[in-house]
Each structure stands twice: as structure tokens, then as C-alpha cells.
């Protein structure tokens, strides 16, 4: 894309690092965001403590019980029961 621009007689200006963010040699202070005084924050330590308490007081994960084998009927080609087989 840059090559196409240069082939069509486009020229690239050399700009010093950080200069493109300057307006009249100064930074644009309207976008900095520090023009207002610092606001007091509402302390939420009790909320954070409650969240941590809930996080760490989870019940222990129950281990899965071993599955019991199940009795299954094996049928013949005509749909008649042949025998019982234990499956896990």
C-alpha cells in the first residue's frame, strides 16, 4: 500500500517522534483528562471482604460415587430376551 502511494508520486514527510500529537508545539490538554480536581472515592472494603469470604468459603467438591454396574437384557434377532449382562 505504501509502495503504491510512492509510485503515484506521493511523498512521505519525516516527522519527529511524538510531534504528531502536538498542537502548536504543545500537547492538546483538552484530551488529557486531568483538568478536574481529584474526587474522593467511596470506600468499599467491606464489599471486597464479603466477596473474598464467599469465594473462600465454598463447600468442598463432592467426589463422584463409583457407578454401580447395571443389568442389561441381550435380545436375539427375533426380539426375545436371551440373557442378562452386567454393564458399567
N, CA, C and O atoms as a GROMACS GRO file, in nm:
protein
  352
    1UNK      N    1   0.082  -0.116   0.000
    1UNK     CA    2   0.000   0.000   0.000
    1UNK      C    3   0.088   0.125   0.000
    1UNK      O    4   0.059   0.222  -0.070
    2UNK      N    5   0.195   0.124   0.078
    2UNK     CA    6   0.288   0.238   0.079
    2UNK      C    7   0.359   0.246  -0.054
    2UNK      O    8   0.381   0.356  -0.106
    3UNK      N    9   0.396   0.131  -0.110
    3UNK     CA   10   0.464   0.130  -0.239
    3UNK      C   11   0.377   0.192  -0.348
    3UNK      O   12   0.427   0.266  -0.433
    4UNK      N   13   0.247   0.163  -0.347
    4UNK     CA   14   0.156   0.220  -0.446
    4UNK      C   15   0.150   0.372  -0.431
    4UNK      O   16   0.144   0.445  -0.530
    5UNK      N   17   0.150   0.420  -0.307
    5UNK     CA   18   0.146   0.564  -0.281
    5UNK      C   19   0.271   0.631  -0.336
    5UNK      O   20   0.264   0.739  -0.396
    6UNK      N   21   0.386   0.569  -0.316
    6UNK     CA   22   0.512   0.627  -0.363
    6UNK      C   23   0.520   0.622  -0.515
    6UNK      O   24   0.571   0.715  -0.577
    7UNK      N   25   0.471   0.514  -0.578
    7UNK     CA   26   0.473   0.502  -0.724
    7UNK      C   27   0.387   0.609  -0.791
    7UNK      O   28   0.415   0.649  -0.904
    8UNK      N   29   0.283   0.655  -0.722
    8UNK     CA   30   0.196   0.759  -0.778
    8UNK      C   31   0.247   0.899  -0.740
    8UNK      O   32   0.168   0.992  -0.726
    9UNK      N   33   0.379   0.912  -0.724
    9UNK     CA   34   0.446   1.038  -0.692
    9UNK      C   35   0.403   1.094  -0.556
    9UNK      O   36   0.401   1.216  -0.538
   10UNK      N   37   0.370   1.008  -0.464
   10UNK     CA   38   0.340   1.053  -0.329
   10UNK      C   39   0.469   1.072  -0.251
   10UNK      O   40   0.567   1.002  -0.275
   11UNK      N   41   0.470   1.164  -0.160
   11UNK     CA   42   0.590   1.187  -0.081
   11UNK      C   43   0.556   1.168   0.067
   11UNK      O   44   0.445   1.195   0.112
   12UNK      N   45   0.656   1.123   0.140
   12UNK     CA   46   0.639   1.098   0.283
   12UNK      C   47   0.722   1.201   0.358
   12UNK      O   48   0.841   1.215   0.333
   13UNK      N   49   0.660   1.272   0.449
   13UNK     CA   50   0.731   1.370   0.530
   13UNK      C   51   0.792   1.300   0.651
   13UNK      O   52   0.733   1.207   0.706
   14UNK      N   53   0.908   1.345   0.691
   14UNK     CA   54   0.970   1.294   0.812
   14UNK      C   55   0.919   1.376   0.930
   14UNK      O   56   0.928   1.499   0.929
   15UNK      N   57   0.867   1.310   1.030
   15UNK     CA   58   0.811   1.376   1.147
   15UNK      C   59   0.884   1.322   1.269
   15UNK      O   60   0.903   1.202   1.282
   16UNK      N   61   0.926   1.413   1.358
   16UNK     CA   62   0.993   1.370   1.480
   16UNK      C   63   0.896   1.291   1.568
   16UNK      O   64   0.775   1.311   1.564
   17UNK      N   65   0.954   1.200   1.646
   17UNK     CA   66   0.874   1.114   1.731
   17UNK      C   67   0.796   1.198   1.834
   17UNK      O   68   0.854   1.282   1.902
   18UNK      N   69   0.668   1.176   1.843
   18UNK     CA   70   0.583   1.248   1.936
   18UNK      C   71   0.531   1.381   1.884
   18UNK      O   72   0.446   1.442   1.948
   19UNK      N   73   0.580   1.426   1.771
   19UNK     CA   74   0.541   1.556   1.719
   19UNK      C   75   0.399   1.556   1.665
   19UNK      O   76   0.332   1.660   1.666
   20UNK      N   77   0.351   1.442   1.619
   20UNK     CA   78   0.218   1.438   1.560
   20UNK      C   79   0.109   1.461   1.664
   20UNK      O   80  -0.003   1.498   1.628
   21UNK      N   81   0.140   1.440   1.791
   21UNK     CA   82   0.041   1.465   1.896
   21UNK      C   83   0.042   1.607   1.948
   21UNK      O   84  -0.033   1.640   2.039
   22UNK      N   85   0.126   1.691   1.891
   22UNK     CA   86   0.137   1.829   1.939
   22UNK      C   87   0.052   1.923   1.855
   22UNK      O   88   0.038   1.905   1.734
   23UNK      N   89  -0.004   2.024   1.920
   23UNK     CA   90  -0.077   2.130   1.852
   23UNK      C   91  -0.005   2.260   1.886
   23UNK      O   92   0.000   2.298   2.003
   24UNK      N   93   0.049   2.327   1.786
   24UNK     CA   94   0.130   2.449   1.804
   24UNK      C   95   0.247   2.424   1.898
   24UNK      O   96   0.282   2.510   1.979
   25UNK      N   97   0.306   2.307   1.888
   25UNK     CA   98   0.422   2.274   1.970
   25UNK      C   99   0.389   2.233   2.112
   25UNK      O  100   0.480   2.211   2.192
   26UNK      N  101   0.261   2.221   2.146
   26UNK     CA  102   0.220   2.183   2.281
   26UNK      C  103   0.124   2.065   2.272
   26UNK      O  104   0.058   2.045   2.170
   27UNK      N  105   0.118   1.988   2.378
   27UNK     CA  106   0.022   1.878   2.383
   27UNK      C  107  -0.119   1.933   2.393
   27UNK      O  108  -0.142   2.038   2.454
   28UNK      N  109  -0.214   1.861   2.334
   28UNK     CA  110  -0.354   1.901   2.340
   28UNK      C  111  -0.406   1.867   2.480
   28UNK      O  112  -0.438   1.752   2.508
   29UNK      N  113  -0.414   1.966   2.566
   29UNK     CA  114  -0.451   1.941   2.705
   29UNK      C  115  -0.600   1.919   2.725
   29UNK      O  116  -0.642   1.876   2.833
   30UNK      N  117  -0.682   1.946   2.626
   30UNK     CA  118  -0.825   1.924   2.644
   30UNK      C  119  -0.859   1.776   2.646
   30UNK      O  120  -0.968   1.738   2.690
   31UNK      N  121  -0.768   1.690   2.601
   31UNK     CA  122  -0.793   1.546   2.599
   31UNK      C  123  -0.719   1.474   2.711
   31UNK      O  124  -0.733   1.352   2.725
   32UNK      N  125  -0.642   1.545   2.790
   32UNK     CA  126  -0.562   1.479   2.892
   32UNK      C  127  -0.651   1.423   3.001
   32UNK      O  128  -0.626   1.311   3.047
   33UNK      N  129  -0.753   1.495   3.046
   33UNK     CA  130  -0.847   1.442   3.143
   33UNK      C  131  -0.813   1.473   3.287
   33UNK      O  132  -0.879   1.421   3.377
   34UNK      N  133  -0.712   1.554   3.313
   34UNK     CA  134  -0.676   1.587   3.450
   34UNK      C  135  -0.710   1.731   3.484
   34UNK      O  136  -0.648   1.791   3.572
   35UNK      N  137  -0.808   1.788   3.418
   35UNK     CA  138  -0.844   1.927   3.442
   35UNK      C  139  -0.928   1.942   3.569
   35UNK      O  140  -0.928   2.050   3.629
   36UNK      N  141  -0.999   1.837   3.611
   36UNK     CA  142  -1.082   1.843   3.730
   36UNK      C  143  -1.002   1.798   3.852
   36UNK      O  144  -0.908   1.720   3.838
   37UNK      N  145  -1.037   1.847   3.969
   37UNK     CA  146  -0.966   1.800   4.089
   37UNK      C  147  -1.001   1.655   4.120
   37UNK      O  148  -1.104   1.603   4.075
   38UNK      N  149  -0.914   1.591   4.195
   38UNK     CA  150  -0.934   1.451   4.230
   38UNK      C  151  -1.058   1.436   4.318
   38UNK      O  152  -1.075   1.510   4.414
   39UNK      N  153  -1.144   1.341   4.284
   39UNK     CA  154  -1.266   1.319   4.362
   39UNK      C  155  -1.240   1.213   4.468
   39UNK      O  156  -1.160   1.122   4.449
   40UNK      N  157  -1.308   1.228   4.581
   40UNK     CA  158  -1.297   1.126   4.686
   40UNK      C  159  -1.371   1.002   4.641
   40UNK      O  160  -1.478   1.009   4.581
   41UNK      N  161  -1.312   0.889   4.671
   41UNK     CA  162  -1.374   0.762   4.634
   41UNK      C  163  -1.448   0.704   4.753
   41UNK      O  164  -1.411   0.726   4.868
   42UNK      N  165  -1.552   0.629   4.723
   42UNK     CA  166  -1.629   0.565   4.828
   42UNK      C  167  -1.556   0.439   4.870
   42UNK      O  168  -1.530   0.352   4.786
   43UNK      N  169  -1.522   0.426   4.998
   43UNK     CA  170  -1.451   0.304   5.040
   43UNK      C  171  -1.545   0.183   5.034
   43UNK      O  172  -1.656   0.186   5.086
   44UNK      N  173  -1.499   0.079   4.970
   44UNK     CA  174  -1.579  -0.043   4.954
   44UNK      C  175  -1.507  -0.164   5.012
   44UNK      O  176  -1.522  -0.276   4.962
   45UNK      N  177  -1.429  -0.141   5.116
   45UNK     CA  178  -1.352  -0.251   5.174
   45UNK      C  179  -1.443  -0.362   5.227
   45UNK      O  180  -1.409  -0.479   5.216
   46UNK      N  181  -1.559  -0.325   5.285
   46UNK     CA  182  -1.650  -0.427   5.337
   46UNK      C  183  -1.709  -0.511   5.223
   46UNK      O  184  -1.734  -0.630   5.242
   47UNK      N  185  -1.731  -0.451   5.108
   47UNK     CA  186  -1.784  -0.526   4.993
   47UNK      C  187  -1.679  -0.623   4.941
   47UNK      O  188  -1.709  -0.738   4.911
   48UNK      N  189  -1.555  -0.576   4.931
   48UNK     CA  190  -1.446  -0.662   4.884
   48UNK      C  191  -1.425  -0.777   4.983
   48UNK      O  192  -1.402  -0.890   4.941
   49UNK      N  193  -1.432  -0.748   5.114
   49UNK     CA  194  -1.416  -0.853   5.214
   49UNK      C  195  -1.526  -0.957   5.203
   49UNK      O  196  -1.500  -1.077   5.217
   50UNK      N  197  -1.650  -0.914   5.178
   50UNK     CA  198  -1.761  -1.008   5.163
   50UNK      C  199  -1.742  -1.096   5.040
   50UNK      O  200  -1.773  -1.215   5.044
   51UNK      N  201  -1.693  -1.038   4.932
   51UNK     CA  202  -1.669  -1.117   4.810
   51UNK      C  203  -1.561  -1.220   4.834
   51UNK      O  204  -1.575  -1.336   4.794
   52UNK      N  205  -1.452  -1.180   4.900
   52UNK     CA  206  -1.344  -1.274   4.929
   52UNK      C  207  -1.391  -1.384   5.023
   52UNK      O  208  -1.350  -1.500   5.009
   53UNK      N  209  -1.476  -1.350   5.119
   53UNK     CA  210  -1.526  -1.450   5.212
   53UNK      C  211  -1.612  -1.553   5.138
   53UNK      O  212  -1.599  -1.673   5.162
   54UNK      N  213  -1.698  -1.506   5.048
   54UNK     CA  214  -1.780  -1.600   4.970
   54UNK      C  215  -1.694  -1.687   4.881
   54UNK      O  216  -1.722  -1.805   4.862
   55UNK      N  217  -1.590  -1.627   4.824
   55UNK     CA  218  -1.503  -1.701   4.734
   55UNK      C  219  -1.431  -1.814   4.808
   55UNK      O  220  -1.419  -1.925   4.755
   56UNK      N  221  -1.384  -1.786   4.929
   56UNK     CA  222  -1.303  -1.883   5.001
   56UNK      C  223  -1.385  -1.977   5.088
   56UNK      O  224  -1.330  -2.073   5.143
   57UNK      N  225  -1.514  -1.953   5.103
   57UNK     CA  226  -1.596  -2.040   5.188
   57UNK      C  227  -1.680  -2.137   5.105
   57UNK      O  228  -1.784  -2.183   5.152
   58UNK      N  229  -1.637  -2.167   4.986
   58UNK     CA  230  -1.713  -2.261   4.904
   58UNK      C  231  -1.707  -2.400   4.965
   58UNK      O  232  -1.607  -2.438   5.027
   59UNK      N  233  -1.814  -2.474   4.947
   59UNK     CA  234  -1.817  -2.610   5.000
   59UNK      C  235  -1.721  -2.697   4.921
   59UNK      O  236  -1.694  -2.673   4.803
   60UNK      N  237  -1.672  -2.798   4.987
   60UNK     CA  238  -1.579  -2.888   4.922
   60UNK      C  239  -1.651  -2.963   4.809
   60UNK      O  240  -1.768  -3.000   4.822
   61UNK      N  241  -1.581  -2.983   4.702
   61UNK     CA  242  -1.639  -3.052   4.588
   61UNK      C  243  -1.656  -3.199   4.624
   61UNK      O  244  -1.562  -3.266   4.667
   62UNK      N  245  -1.777  -3.246   4.607
   62UNK     CA  246  -1.804  -3.386   4.640
   62UNK      C  247  -1.745  -3.475   4.532
   62UNK      O  248  -1.759  -3.450   4.412
   63UNK      N  249  -1.680  -3.579   4.577
   63UNK     CA  250  -1.624  -3.673   4.481
   63UNK      C  251  -1.736  -3.758   4.425
   63UNK      O  252  -1.832  -3.791   4.494
   64UNK      N  253  -1.724  -3.792   4.301
   64UNK     CA  254  -1.826  -3.871   4.234
   64UNK      C  255  -1.824  -4.013   4.288
   64UNK      O  256  -1.718  -4.074   4.304
   65UNK      N  257  -1.942  -4.064   4.316
   65UNK     CA  258  -1.951  -4.201   4.364
   65UNK      C  259  -1.921  -4.295   4.248
   65UNK      O  260  -1.957  -4.268   4.134
   66UNK      N  261  -1.856  -4.406   4.278
   66UNK     CA  262  -1.832  -4.501   4.169
   66UNK      C  263  -1.967  -4.554   4.118
   66UNK      O  264  -2.056  -4.588   4.196
   67UNK      N  265  -1.979  -4.560   3.989
   67UNK     CA  266  -2.105  -4.604   3.929
   67UNK      C  267  -2.123  -4.753   3.949
   67UNK      O  268  -2.030  -4.833   3.935
   68UNK      N  269  -2.245  -4.788   3.982
   68UNK     CA  270  -2.277  -4.928   4.001
   68UNK      C  271  -2.304  -4.992   3.865
   68UNK      O  272  -2.359  -4.927   3.776
   69UNK      N  273  -2.266  -5.116   3.850
   69UNK     CA  274  -2.298  -5.182   3.723
   69UNK      C  275  -2.449  -5.199   3.708
   69UNK      O  276  -2.521  -5.218   3.806
   70UNK      N  277  -2.496  -5.193   3.585
   70UNK     CA  278  -2.638  -5.206   3.556
   70UNK      C  279  -2.664  -5.337   3.482
   70UNK      O  280  -2.581  -5.386   3.405
   71UNK      N  281  -2.780  -5.389   3.509
   71UNK     CA  282  -2.820  -5.514   3.445
   71UNK      C  283  -2.888  -5.480   3.313
   71UNK      O  284  -2.982  -5.402   3.310
   72UNK      N  285  -2.842  -5.540   3.203
   72UNK     CA  286  -2.897  -5.511   3.071
   72UNK      C  287  -2.939  -5.642   3.005
   72UNK      O  288  -2.872  -5.744   3.019
   73UNK      N  289  -3.050  -5.635   2.933
   73UNK     CA  290  -3.102  -5.754   2.865
   73UNK      C  291  -3.041  -5.760   2.726
   73UNK      O  292  -3.034  -5.659   2.656
   74UNK      N  293  -2.997  -5.878   2.686
   74UNK     CA  294  -2.949  -5.901   2.550
   74UNK      C  295  -3.059  -5.979   2.477
   74UNK      O  296  -3.103  -6.084   2.522
   75UNK      N  297  -3.101  -5.923   2.363
   75UNK     CA  298  -3.209  -5.985   2.286
   75UNK      C  299  -3.152  -6.057   2.165
   75UNK      O  300  -3.045  -6.023   2.115
   76UNK      N  301  -3.225  -6.159   2.119
   76UNK     CA  302  -3.183  -6.228   1.997
   76UNK      C  303  -3.240  -6.156   1.876
   76UNK      O  304  -3.300  -6.049   1.891
   77UNK      N  305  -3.222  -6.212   1.758
   77UNK     CA  306  -3.266  -6.147   1.634
   77UNK      C  307  -3.417  -6.131   1.625
   77UNK      O  308  -3.466  -6.049   1.548
   78UNK      N  309  -3.491  -6.209   1.703
   78UNK     CA  310  -3.637  -6.205   1.695
   78UNK      C  311  -3.698  -6.122   1.807
   78UNK      O  312  -3.820  -6.117   1.821
   79UNK      N  313  -3.613  -6.055   1.887
   79UNK     CA  314  -3.662  -5.970   1.994
   79UNK      C  315  -3.691  -6.042   2.124
   79UNK      O  316  -3.746  -5.982   2.216
   80UNK      N  317  -3.654  -6.168   2.132
   80UNK     CA  318  -3.674  -6.245   2.254
   80UNK      C  319  -3.554  -6.226   2.347
   80UNK      O  320  -3.440  -6.223   2.299
   81UNK      N  321  -3.577  -6.212   2.477
   81UNK     CA  322  -3.464  -6.197   2.569
   81UNK      C  323  -3.381  -6.325   2.574
   81UNK      O  324  -3.433  -6.435   2.591
   82UNK      N  325  -3.250  -6.308   2.559
   82UNK     CA  326  -3.159  -6.421   2.563
   82UNK      C  327  -3.098  -6.437   2.702
   82UNK      O  328  -3.105  -6.544   2.762
   83UNK      N  329  -3.037  -6.328   2.752
   83UNK     CA  330  -2.970  -6.336   2.881
   83UNK      C  331  -2.955  -6.194   2.938
   83UNK      O  332  -2.979  -6.095   2.870
   84UNK      N  333  -2.914  -6.190   3.063
   84UNK     CA  334  -2.885  -6.065   3.131
   84UNK      C  335  -2.734  -6.046   3.137
   84UNK      O  336  -2.659  -6.141   3.162
   85UNK      N  337  -2.689  -5.920   3.113
   85UNK     CA  338  -2.546  -5.889   3.117
   85UNK      C  339  -2.527  -5.768   3.208
   85UNK      O  340  -2.607  -5.675   3.207
   86UNK      N  341  -2.421  -5.770   3.288
   86UNK     CA  342  -2.389  -5.656   3.373
   86UNK      C  343  -2.300  -5.559   3.295
   86UNK      O  344  -2.197  -5.598   3.240
   87UNK      N  345  -2.342  -5.431   3.290
   87UNK     CA  346  -2.263  -5.328   3.221
   87UNK      C  347  -2.227  -5.217   3.319
   87UNK      O  348  -2.303  -5.187   3.411
   88UNK      N  349  -2.112  -5.159   3.298
   88UNK     CA  350  -2.071  -5.048   3.384
   88UNK      C  351  -2.099  -4.917   3.317
   88UNK      O  352  -2.071  -4.811   3.374
   0.00000   0.00000   0.00000
